[in-house]
Amino acid sequence: MLIRVKATPNASRNEVIGWEEIPLVGEVLRVRITAPPVDGIENKAISQFLAKTLSLSKPSVKLIKGQASRIKTFRIPDSTDLPKQ
């Protein structure tokens, strides 16, 4: 399954804020992450944070699209329970 994430880098702590509806994009999961948006550090940190939060293995969360964007698309296993709104 694909999940869209809106990332906020350089936050004071890693946390899932919740779901948000963005025009022309659709529903995204807002995530704050402490990592800076430099050289893929943020992308790796989000991937690892999602894996931990969703109780998945690190390799099962893959960044598909949005390497340099605030809105990123990740592939996660279909049977994953996502956070509720």
N, C-alpha and C positions, 0 to 999 in steps of 0.2 A: 504494500500500500504506500502511497505517496502522502507526505505531510508537508505543508508549507509552514515555515517558521519565520517570524519577523524578529530579527536579532537586534539587541541593544548592547553594544560592546562597552567596555570600560565601566561596568556597573560595580557597585560596592559589594555585591554578592551574586552568586549564581541562583537564579530562581525562575520558575514558570509563572508568568503573570496570569495567563488564561487565553481564551479564544477571543478573536476580534474579527469583525467583518470589514474588509477593505474593498472599496469600489474597484471594479475592473480586475481584482485579484481573487476575491472570495474570502473564505475563512482561513485565518492564519493563527498559529499558536505563538503568542508573544513570549519571548525568552530574554531574560537579562543574563549577561555573562561577563565575568571579570576580565577576560582576555582582551587584549587590544586587537583592532582589525588590521593586523600587519602580517604579511607573509604566510597566510593560511592558519595562523595561530588561533584566531577566533573560530574558524570552521572546525578545526580539530577539537577545540574545547566544547563547542556546541554538540558535536557528534558524541563525545564522551559523556557529556552531561545528560543528553537525551537517553543514551544507553542506560546510564545509572538510574535515571528517573523512571524509565519505563521497564526496568528490570530485564534488559536485553544484553546480549554480549556486544562488546564494542564493534566487532566486525559486521554485525547485522544492521548497523545504522550507517547508511552511505549517503554522502552528499551527491546529488544528481545535477543540480542546477543552482546558480546564484553564488558562485565562489566569491565574486567581488560586489555582491549586492546585499542589502539589508534583509531582503526577502529571499529565503533559500528554500529549496525543495530537497527533502530527504526521503530515501526509501527505507521502510521498516517492514518487518514481517507482517503479513496480513492478520494474524491472530492477536496482534498487540492491543491491549486495552489502553485507550488514550485518556488523558485527563478530561474530566467533565467541565462544562462551562460554569 
